[in-house]
Amino acid sequence: MKMLEILKKELKSYFFSPAAYVLMGFYLLISGYFFATFVLTTHYAELSPVLGSMVTVFMFVAPILTMRLISEDMKMGTDQLLLTSPVTVFDIVIGKFLSAVFVYFITLVITFIYPLYLKIYSSPDMGPIISGYIGLFLSGIAFISIGLFASSLTENQMVAGVIGFALILVFWVISWLGDVFTGKAKAIFKSLSFFDRLNNFQNGIVNLNDIVFFLSVVIFFIFATIRVIDRKRWS
Amino acid sequence: MMVELKNVTKIYGTRKAVDNISFSVDKGEIVGFLGPNGAGKTTTMKMITGYMPPTSGTIKIAGYDIVEQPIEAKKHIGYLPETPPLYLDMTVEAYLHFVGGIKGVPAKRRREDVERIMNEVGLLEVRKRLIKNLSRGYRQRVGLAQAIIGDPEVLVLDEPTVGLDPKQIKEIRDIIKKLGGKHTIILSTHILPEVSMVCDRVIIINKGKIVAMDKTENLSIALQNVRRYFIKAEGPYDKVVKTVENIDGVINVEAEIEEDMMVKLTVESSNDRDIRKDVFFAFAKEGLPILELRPLGYSLEEVFLELTTEEESYDEDVRNIKEGA
């Protein structure tokens, strides 16, 4: 599988450079801080508020994690290697997407210490914790797909990072527009909001509806990325 | 036929970068793609390798259409772009393994393939080094190695010696020559001697069009069918020109007045006779002093200049070459 070769290569460049460690370290440090302060101040054996904050932190981390994925290839000319090799653009994009997802997944697995602590010293309700993690993962891969798309738009990494962050922010706050409108428009804006759907997960509610929504966002942006790369070659 | 282009055109916006090009390359041939900067060499190569599709026309690699069956076609191509497509933070060896992977070299064979190619191109001593720490010459070799991996029948090399020092240039050329027998090579350059040193055949391209296409040795012979001389003489323009034109064997005269009573002439004669003595006696008889008389060579360099400068004589020269073939 050619896609696996791309994935392996991207993982190597994450882990053979400081990039992955710095980002993972930053994410874990902040979320650890949230967890510790929350537990110490409230003495509640629950994780939902912490998981909520972790989504917010990943909003900042995701664009940085993904900004170089495609833009760097365009800048260094290595896209010429990839695109003239017997590999489809689909394989290239999926391989790169999965590499960032893998880094994110590993980071989440490390944070399993938090519920483990709660479990050892108390008896938390595991339902909302598990569903909260599912929401955290789904929203995270949606952020990654958006960041990946932004990375395909420009060969400047900084610009890609900023565009990625702006797009994520749009999805985050779009439900506010729902409050401005009424009727159908309100429903549409509300349904596009990451925020409301994540609340469901954190409250222990797993809707198929919400899962499909996040996966749709991922699929949409992956295909948009492929289109952008193809467009560039045809223009 | 390993590579076949038919009526290929590429338009960027409103500019025709490549204009209705057709040619084909046989198995094992080394073809030089020659032209000044901006002639459309790189664009043509990008289309051959499937990096970008042509606006119109078809390109076939080993029988596979690069647009219709890109994956099949690309299996037969190794491409070295103008700047080698290197991942600077990888070691030479890891990079070549990765390239082997995406080129579809089976995992079992990959190690020995990479080993063999590093040996062939001369990279064994830097195999563990990060590419960003390598000199230009070595980077170019890594680029070349990258193109050879997977043993593609067709190698497309875009200006493989540009920016290298003379020693490195020689080394790279030697490697290319060595690859010649096994692979079909299309190589672009704007350096003329490179073509005569490395290539079997030359395609000269200018402003997106093919202006000449022939075996390397024929191209210069074609133009050597005529001899050319430069003459500078003192005298009235009409008289000087008339005198020259009356000499036996003179085919063509181009004259211009340099200053008062000073005429510069470029004279062509048939190849089988040296007209210099006749010129001397004719001018002496008319009482016109010759200030300078020397034969003009026709190196490939001049062929090239002749073909790509925009003068009236341009079309005629192309015709000469085609007839001489």
Chai-1 contact restraints between the chains, C-beta under 6 A:
chainA,res_idxA,chainB,res_idxB,connection_type,confidence,min_distance_angstrom,max_distance_angstrom,comment,restraint_id
A,K2,B,I102,contact,1.0,0.0,6.0,A-B,restraint_1
A,E5,B,G101,contact,1.0,0.0,6.0,A-B,restraint_2
A,E5,B,I102,contact,1.0,0.0,6.0,A-B,restraint_3
A,K9,B,F98,contact,1.0,0.0,6.0,A-B,restraint_4
A,G77,B,T83,contact,1.0,0.0,6.0,A-B,restraint_5
A,G77,B,P85,contact,1.0,0.0,6.0,A-B,restraint_6
A,T78,B,P85,contact,1.0,0.0,6.0,A-B,restraint_7
A,Q80,B,Y51,contact,1.0,0.0,6.0,A-B,restraint_8
A,Q80,B,P81,contact,1.0,0.0,6.0,A-B,restraint_9
A,Q80,B,P85,contact,1.0,0.0,6.0,A-B,restraint_10
A,L81,B,P85,contact,1.0,0.0,6.0,A-B,restraint_11
A,L83,B,Y51,contact,1.0,0.0,6.0,A-B,restraint_12
A,T84,B,T49,contact,1.0,0.0,6.0,A-B,restraint_13
A,T84,B,G50,contact,1.0,0.0,6.0,A-B,restraint_14
A,T84,B,Y51,contact,1.0,0.0,6.0,A-B,restraint_15
A,T84,B,Y79,contact,1.0,0.0,6.0,A-B,restraint_16
A,S85,B,I102,contact,1.0,0.0,6.0,A-B,restraint_17
A,S85,B,K103,contact,1.0,0.0,6.0,A-B,restraint_18
A,P86,B,I71,contact,1.0,0.0,6.0,A-B,restraint_19
A,P86,B,K74,contact,1.0,0.0,6.0,A-B,restraint_20
A,P86,B,K75,contact,1.0,0.0,6.0,A-B,restraint_21
A,P86,B,G104,contact,1.0,0.0,6.0,A-B,restraint_22
A,V87,B,I102,contact,1.0,0.0,6.0,A-B,restraint_23
A,R233,B,M52,contact,1.0,0.0,6.0,A-B,restraint_24
